[in-house]
Amino acid sequence: MKLGIHTAFLSQFEFGEGLCFAKELGAESVEITTVGSAMRTYCDLDQLLSNKKKLDHWQQALKHNALRVSALAVHGEPLSPNKEVSLEYTNRFKKACRLAEATGINCLTTNAGLPEGEPDGTAPVWVIDTTKPFNRSILDWQWDKRVFPFWKEHAKIAQDHGCSIAIEPWIGEIVYSPITLMQLRDEVGPTIGCNFDPSHLMAQRIDLPEAVRYLGDAILHVHIKDCRTDQKNQRLKGLFDMTPLDAPERRSWMWTLIGWGHDELFWREFLTALQLVRYDGTLSIEMECDYIQNIEGLKKSVEFLKPMLLSGAPLDGERWWQLAGFHNLVED
């Protein structure tokens, strides 16, 4: 597995400086965002697609720092009932596919989005209670009329450009769990896979090693950040906590640095699970913690994670019992 950093958290640096900083931290790859202010610094799609000199400079800067691109991050509101917002997403998605094909990048990371609950609806609707018949009908309509058609179309676009789509299960989205991710993949096909972000699953009390085993080779990309639980707040608010993120002291759970929510043994078990399903991609660090400064958080995340990384490909080469000549332990 390879150490990576998401460029959304390098926004205080200019492009070359940010890549140099990532390299100095020990990163082998970067996940380059096409969203927000960091997009203008790290991946201005319009400029890179229209100006060969700038594209060459972009690629040379990555090469100079010995960094590969693990994925282009194309997060947004793909299923927004606001047609302008949804169209903006689709246009950016298509441009990202073109850039990926031109530069040999084979993965887009994104979120599935959340549609309205009925024809001509104007607000996204997240259904989490299916004990009521009208909620079940909303959910069926969302998947059949909005989710499946949209992602079939976009999977075809990605496939035509040689890309896979790694969707991040995300609280408040139509795809928020391993089960809903596979619901989408089973319908659309293997172009759709998972961008496995542990923190969103931890907040739902989903068992990470079990989720990794369940998803298996559907895991195309992995984010790295932790989730801290405040037991006192959770006893009153439960898991569906609406407290703003900028008030972490009042939340029942919050995102944090790897190692600040779960201990080293927990993370070793997670990495072991990834090894056993033969995941050999990037672990892309995100710094989403409201009580630690950004640079310090990135450094501490790397310090915690790096000693646990295994450089060899999962289960490749001779096993220990073969090297030791103990073939009778396994072979008849």
N, C-alpha and C positions, 0 to 999 in steps of 0.2 A: 504493500500500500504506500501511497505517496502523500507527503505533506503538502497541503495547498492552502491558499488564502483567498477569500472573496474580496474583490477589489472595492466593493461598496464601503469597506472599512479601511480603505487606504486613501480616502477622499481628501485628506489634508495634504497629500503629496501630489506633485505634478507626476505625469505619466512615468517618465524615466526614474524619478526619485522613488516612486512607489514600488516599481519593479525591483529596484536596487534594495530597498528596505525588505521586501519579501524574500529576496535571495539571501540577504544577510541573516534573516531569521531562520533560514534553512529550508524554505519552501522549494518544491520542485515544480509546482504548477500554480496557476491562478485561475479562478473562476471569474470571468470578466462580465460585469453587469452592463446591461443596456438600459438601465432605469435610473432616474434621478440625476443629481448633480455629478455623481461619479461617472455617469455615462459620457458626459462632455469631455471628461479628462481621459478616460480609459477606453472608450469605444463609441466615438461619434459615428454612427452607422452611415449617415449620409456622406460624410467626408471620406470615410474609408472606402466606400463603394464607388465614389465618383472621382477619387484622386489617387492614381496608382503610386505616386511618389509618397503620399502620406501612408498608404497601405504598406508599402515596402519599409518605410521607417518604423511603422508599428510592429511589423514582423521582425525586423532587425533588432529592435529594442528587446523583444522577448528572447530572441536567440542570444543576444549579448549577455543576458542575465541567466541563461540556461533554464528558462522557464517555458513550459508548455501550457497551453490553455486546456483546462479540464472540461470547461463548458462555457457557453455564452448564456448568461442569466437573463431570461426574458419574462420576468415576473410582471404582473399587472392585473387588469380586470377583464379577462377574456370573455366572460359571459355576462358582462354588465348589461342591464336592460336599456341603458343609455347607448344608443347606436353609435354615437360619435366616439364614445370611450371604447367600445368594443372594436370599432373599425381602426382606431389608433393602435390598439393592441395587435390586430391582425397585420396591419402594415409594418409594424416594428418586427413582428414575428417573421414575416416574409423577408425583410431586409437581413435579419439575423441569419436566416437560412442561407441567403445568398453569400453573406460574409463567411459563414462556416464552410460552405463548399469551396470558396475561393482560397481558403487558408488551411484546409485539412482538419477542421474541427468537426467532431462527429456527435456532439451532444449539446442539447439545449436544456437548461433547467428552468422550470416555471412552476406555476400553481394552476389548478384546474379552473378556478373562478367560481362564482355563485350567481345563478340566474334568478330572474323573477319567478313568482309562483303560479302565474297564469298568463294566458295570452294578453298582450298589451299592458301587463303589469309594469310598474315604474320603480319598484324597490326590490332588491335582492332578498330572497327568503331562505333562511337556513332551517330546515326541518330536523329536529332531533327527537321528536315524540311521535311515534307511529301508533299510539293507542287510539287515536282519533281518526275516523275514516277520511275526513277532509284533508288531513295531513298526509295520509297515505296517497291520496289522489294527487296532491301537489307534488310529492316526491316522484311518483311515477311519471307525471307530465314533465318535470324538470329533466329527468334522465332521458326519456324517450324523445322529447321534442327539442330539447336544447343541448344537453350535454353530449350525447352520443353523436348527433349530426355535426356539431361544431368540431369535436376532436377527431372524428373520422376525416373531415376535410383538412384539418391542420396536420394530422399525421401523414396524409398523402403529400402535402406540401413538403414536410420535413423529409420524408422518405425520398422524394424526388431530388433532394439536395444532399442525400447521403447522411442524414441526421437521425438520431433518436431523440425522444422527448422524455426527460426525467421529471416527473411531476411530484411535487412536494406535498404530502398529506399535511393539511394545515387546518387548524381550528377555525371554524367559521366559513369553510369552503365546502363545496359539494364533495370533494375528495379530501377526507380528513383522517383516514385510518388505513391500515393495510387492507382491510376488507373492501373499502370503497375504491382504493387504488386498483385492486384486482378486478373489481366490477367493471371499471373502465377499460382496463387492459384486455380482459376477456372479450369484450365487445369490439374494441377497436383493433386489437392486434399487438404484436410485440414491438412495434415502433414506440409504443407507450410503455414506459417503465417508471421506476420510483427514484426520486431524489430523496434519500432517507435522511430526514432531519430528526435526530433523537428527541430534541427538546419539545417538539409539538406532540410527540407520542407520550413522553413522560408526563406532560400536563394532563393527559387523559388516563394516566395509570396503565398504559399499555406496556407489556413486558417486551423489552427491546430484543433480547436473544430469540424469543419466540417469534417476534415479528420478522426478524432477519431470516429465520428458518422458513417461515411461511412464504416470504417473498422470493427468496432464493435468487435465481439469475434475473429476476425482474428488477433487482437493484442495479441501477446504472450509474449512480453518483451518490455521494454521502456528504452531508453537512456535519460539522462538529460544533456543537454548543450544548450546554447543560441546562437543567431546569431545577431551580431551588424551590422547596416547599416550605411555607411558613405554617406550622401546625396550628398555632393560635388563630390565625386569620381563616384557615381552611375549616376549622370547626364551626365557624359561623357562616362562611360564604360558600363552602363547597368548592367544586372545580370550576363552576361557571361564574367566574369572578369578573365583574364589570368595572372594577377599580382601574383608573387610568394607569398606563405603564410608567408614567413619570412619578408615581407615588408607590415605589416598590415596598416601602415599609408597611403599607396597608393591604398589599395583595396576598392572596392565598398561595399563589405560585408566581414565579418570575423567571425569565431567561437569565442565564449567567454563564460565566466561564466554565469550560470543562474542568472538572475537579472541585468546583465550588458548590455543586449540588449533590454529586454522587462521588464516592471514593474511588481510589485507584483499582481496587478489585472489581468493582462494577464495570469500569471501563475496559479492563482486561478481558472480562467475560464478553463484552460487546464486540471487541476486536477479534476475539476467538471465534465468535459466531460468524463474523464476516469472513474470516479465514476458511471456515468449514464450508461456506457456500461458494468459496473460490472468488470472492470479490478482490480484485487487484487494482482498483482505481484510486481516485483521489479522496482524501479526507479534507474537505474544504472548511477551514476555520471561519466562523462568523463571530463577531464581537458585539453581542447585543445584551449589554449589561448596564443598567442605569446607575450603578453606584461605584463603577470603576472607570478610570480614564481609558480612552480608546487604545493608545499605544501601549500602555502598561498591560491592558487586558490581552492584546495580541501576543505580547512577549510572554506573559504568564501562561497563556493557552499553549503556546509552542513548547515552553519549558515542561509543562505537564505531559503533553502528548508525545513529544519526540522520543523519549526513552522507551516507549511502548511499541513504537512502530517496528515492523518486521520488513526487512529489505527484500527478502526472497518472495517469489510468486507463491501463492497458496498451494501447498501440496504438490509442487513440482519437484522433480529430481528424485533421487533415491531417498527412501525413508530410513530412519535410524536403525530399524531392525534388519534392513537390507545391507546397510553399511557394516553392521556388526556381525553379519552372517547368521542371524537368528531367523532364517526363513521359515522354520517350522512353527514359529509363533502364529503365522498367518497362512502360509502355503502348505498344502498336503503333499 
